[in-house]
Amino acid sequence: VAPVAGRVSMDMMTIDVSQIPNANVGSTVELWGGHIPVDVVADRCGTIGYELLCAIAPRVPFFKA
């Protein structure tokens, strides 16, 4: 799990992937899902899961595993 770096701002959030060896530009990431619940991510961002789910912009690719 990569830590959130900073705060959620508008429709963006930043994560620190410096400790993930195979992370590259264009890599697929799991923001929440089977490995980490949306409410855990939201808590770390100082908000609630519903806010994160509703704030996903249409331009963000969404993949359901």
N, C-alpha and C positions, 0 to 999 in steps of 0.2 A: 504494500500500500504506500503510495506516494503522498506526502503531506501537502495540504493546501498551503500555498504561499500567498499571504495577504488575505484580502477579503473578496467576496463576490461583488462585482461592480457591473451594474446594468445586466448584460447577458454574457458576461465573461467571468471566468475564474482561472486562476493560475495554480498549477501544481509543480512541485519540485521533483523532477525525475532524474536528478543528478546521481542518485544511488541505484538507478535501474540500468544495468549494463547494455541491454539491447534496445533501449528507447531511442528512437530517431524521429526526425521530422517526418510526419506522415504515418507514424505508428498508430494502430488502433488502440484506444484506451477504454476502460470500463469506469465510468464515473460513479455508477452505482448499479447494483444488480445482484447476481448470485453470490458474489464474494463480499460485497459491502452494501448494506441497506441504505436507501436514500436518506433515512432519518439520521444515520450516523454521519453522513457527509454534511447534511444540513446543520447538525449540531456543531460540527467543527467550523462551519461557516457563520455561525451565529444566527441561524434562521430556522425555518421549519421545512420539512420535506415537500409539502404542498407548494411552497413558494418556488423551490427549485424545479419541480416538475412543470409548473405553469409557465416558468420563465424560459423554457427551451425555445429558442428562435427557430423558425422554419428552415433557416439556412444550415442548421446543424444536422449532419447525417445521423440517422437513428437506426441502429441494428438491434433486433431482438434475437437473443440466442436461444 
